Amino acid sequence: MKEIKIAQAIFQGRKAKGITQETLAHYLGVSKASVSKWETGQSYPDITFLPQLATYFNVSIDDLLGYEPQMTKEEIRHLYHQFSRDFTALPFEEVMGACGELIQAYYSCYPLLMQMAILYLNHLNLAATEERRQEILREIEGLCIKIKNESQDLALQKQAVSLEALCALSLGNPATVIDLLEPVNSPWLGDELLVASAHFALRDPAKAKETLQIAFFQHLMAILAMMPNYLMYHTDDAAKYDTIMDRVLELIETFKLEDLHPAVLFPLYLTGAHGYLVLGDETKALASLERYVELATADIYPLEFSGDDFFDQVDAWFAHLDLGRKPPRHDLSIRTDIVAAITLNPNFAGLKGNSRFEQLVKRLETLRTRGD
């Protein structure tokens, strides 16, 4: 976090003008000793002197204070990943306190507020109590409402509405979700198709292809992200559930998704197993857990977003994402949760004692001993 650095600003401004401390003191009507103390950081000028100093040095008051109300994308990305690492090594509330101080200092930097909201959401499970988790969800909701109402960035506003809706659902307010998001099911022509057509019309087919490939990748990931919920909504129909799982597995195989984007598959395999247990099919549940463990123990760490020989134009796009190629949580935290998702999951308690299940757990435990 940036600090107010008025001492350096006064010293550098005076040197740039080629004047002595005495000359500056005479201009302001203070003693030379006062200017000396300002420049050495022993004291600060009275607030009433700030406009005079800014005018004299021909800078803004913000420049004089060395204060910047906005952060660059790179600074936000660095801070996010630093806090993500801190959550794996330091007490939860200590890190939350540091995040809160940063938010307070940059309360009008809406891209930062959005990333802090995402950071909170991705580490919500570390809170000590359900009451504390609810409190953090309401804080995230408040940040989203501020971004939605005050930011001039339409993309950021849209992201804030989606996150606000997620918080509302987690807080037990489903009607609010519908009020916020119901229009998304209306027919629409994707903006990316319009953009690609415009690039093609401007005789830039390469850019048109890139635009559609990125959109294709995003929609594919969105389909996979929706599948866990879609599966669980069909645990009342074993035949339909089987069909959905078969087609999803074909999709994974067709696009080589275990190599391309393994992280998105963990919830899918886990939910697949849970759903089969609900349906009373332990054999298929264990088969889904085997896919989960096989992927979890493969050489996929550290997890990073990247393309492949089919999605060969998405790498530059990944590099420009708010958090870059890295996932929103530290690798150690991800691996810990991958293990806990089976070993501490009450949905699989009935499998304890099953030799096939116990062997899978044993394989998973090796993740705890891997280096960071």
Order of alpha helices (4+ residues) and beta strands (2+ residues): alpha-alpha-alpha-alpha-alpha-alpha-alpha-alpha-alpha-alpha-alpha-alpha-alpha-alpha-alpha-alpha-alpha-alpha-alpha-alpha
